[in-house]
Amino acid sequence: MRALLQRRFRDAGRRRVQELDGIGEGDQPLLTALSRAFYWQQLLDDGVVDTGSEIAKRAGLHPSTVTELLCLTLLDPSDLQAI
């Protein structure tokens, strides 16, 4: 299995594409982030909450964290399938 992920390195501010061969058990944080993102998106779609800020308050997180994780729902489906 191969996946392409873009990573931003703080020192250079450039994006690099990193190719990963196989995704192992060490990727649990990524899977958790994806699960949260899609759950939160469902809450927004169903009208349970109105904004990401409301989700952040309920979850005890900073609003920017919620916004960044919600961006994961915009990944191409083929990329998600690879993960």
C-alpha positions, 0 to 999 in steps of 0.5 A, spaced: 500 500 500 502 506 498 500 513 500 502 520 498 502 525 504 504 532 504 508 535 510 510 542 511 516 543 514 516 549 519 524 551 518 523 552 510 515 553 509 516 548 503 511 543 502 514 536 500 511 530 498 513 524 502 511 517 499 509 512 505 510 504 503 504 501 508 501 504 514 502 501 520 499 500 527 503 507 529 498 511 525 493 510 530 493 518 531 491 519 524 486 514 524 483 518 530 484 525 527 480 522 521 474 519 525 473 525 529 473 530 523 468 526 520 464 525 526 464 533 527 463 534 520 456 530 521 454 534 527 455 540 522 451 537 516 446 535 521 445 541 524 447 539 531 452 544 532 452 551 528 460 552 527 467 549 529 468 554 535 462 550 538 465 543 537 471 546 540 468 549 546 464 542 547 470 538 546 475 543 550 479 544 544 482 550 541 478 552 535 484 552 530 485 545 532 478 543 530 478 547 523 485 543 521 482 537 523 475 538 519 480 540 513 481 532 513 474 531 510 476 534 504 481 529 502 481 525 496 477 519 497 482 515 494 487 518 499 483 516 504 482 509 502 489 508 502 490 510 509 
